[in-house]
Amino acid sequence: MNDRPALLLDLDGTLTDSVYQHALAWCKALELAGITLSVWRIHRRIGMSGGLLAESLARETGHELSEQEAANVKQAHLRLFTAHLHDIRPLPGAQDLMRHLTKKGVPWAVATSGPLASAGPLLKLVDVPPGVPVISRDDVEHAKPNPDLWLAAAERLGVPIESAIAVGDSVWDLLAARRARALGVGLLSGGYGQEELERAGAYRVYEDPADLLVHIDELGIR
């Protein structure tokens, strides 16, 4: 019997160094819709579903988006983000972490708030092995901070969510983990601070996947 906990991994800012490319793409997409915001304000929402992100930022400016406007903003974001793909790299240790989990027989999956259209190239970039479950925004009714993605990932693995560890880089990942009743682990590689991640529910915080791998025994994985 495998008594190791399952790991549920976020993608942007957890396996790939892509948070700031997303922020810049959202900034330009919102600007095209007549909404001007500083990039740092947008960064604070990265990790949410795209629709919720656009709506929440629009509210900050008093600009209510129609359904069509919101769809246009999301399409523009995808187009602009795709143009930045050549600048994106795997985070340090991301591929080593995935190889280690696979070698040790640890059940693991990827759960991302992004649609497969934007997540697909990143999954190829980090070389997620065939057969590893990938849950994207397209697979659930609500993305983070709702718990749906983490719950779906655990279900796909066939493990109780209470025995899973959800690893993410944003407060939205960790709020979703708390709501799903999974243990949350935070990474600093998405730009949030340690105290912010701990307040959102992280019981351990590491710098990036490489640092997590060095301390993987702290998660009960040996």
Order of alpha helices (4+ residues) and beta strands (2+ residues): beta-alpha-alpha-alpha-alpha-alpha-beta-alpha-beta-alpha-beta-alpha-beta-alpha-beta-alpha
